[in-house]
Amino acid sequence: MRKEAVLSSQIEGTQASLMDVLEFEARAMETGSPRDVGEVVNYVAAMNYGLERLKELPVSLRLIREIHAKLLTGVRGSERTPGEFRRSQNWIGAPGAEGLAYAMFVPPPPHGMQEALDDLEKFFYDQTAMPVLIKVGLIHAQFETIHPFLDGNGRVGRLMITFLLCEKGILKRPLLYLSYYFKRYRSEYYGRLQAIRESGDWEGWLKFFLLGVYEVAHEATDTARKIVTLREGHRELITLNLDRNAGKALALLEMLYFKPIITVQSVMEITKVSFSNANKLVEQLCKLGIISEFTGQRRNRRFSYGPYLSLFEDREVEVKAI
């Protein structure tokens, strides 16, 4: 989920990395780290909020507004009416371009935008037989074309992909990070959307979208298998080497899959042991190569579960010609 949040935000120019986000969440952010980490944290919060809301509210214009409010609260764009559809004209253009004269695409004006949104919401609920992935691809492209907010449209549109797939039961968990594919092929991503607007090339967009689902599904499955293998290997390593401390170390290992950056203080809280025993446990895991200290400091040391985090590093995606 955090990987998807980082990548989706990076598409919009955010510089924060996955490590920045994890450090922020560990309350160990250093001065000088990217300020826009808050945008990624908001993305995670918006995804969690939306998934919880889906239990009582279907994907709808109401949910979209609520998600937008969560996404932009307290970060860049927070002055641009979070949670409200725009009441003025916007446009899509190259960075630095000012004014409609330099726009690559001009979304519908406010009155046409609302009509288009109403039609889109009807399509959410339309019961006409259609493959779910096709429908999700159509919805994403149409939402991006309507561009109903003054800021944050891309991130909301990509969140909608996850919500729709979870709502339809295609995903049980938000494990398909399509933003990896969209970011890697950003020019084609925008180009395919623009081709719909200019020439009605829905087929070209859908082929691109479906290929992305295919590639990223394989990537996510491969990562999941590697996580299971890593977990079992490290459980065995701890059991064979730590004797009396094995039980505490195994409990800590399980927590590392949720919080892969820790301090001795957080180990104390997790394992319910004294500072000296927590420090000893950390040293033992360092000797086994499971965690490592990465600040180089004597005080306020932080340790990361490197072998786990390395599984989420960006890798090449082999994409077949469309």
Summary of the structure (lengths in Angstrom):
residues: 322
radius of gyration: 22.2
end to end distance: 28.2
largest distance: 71.6
contacts: 952
relative contact order: 0.10
helix: 61%
strand: 3%
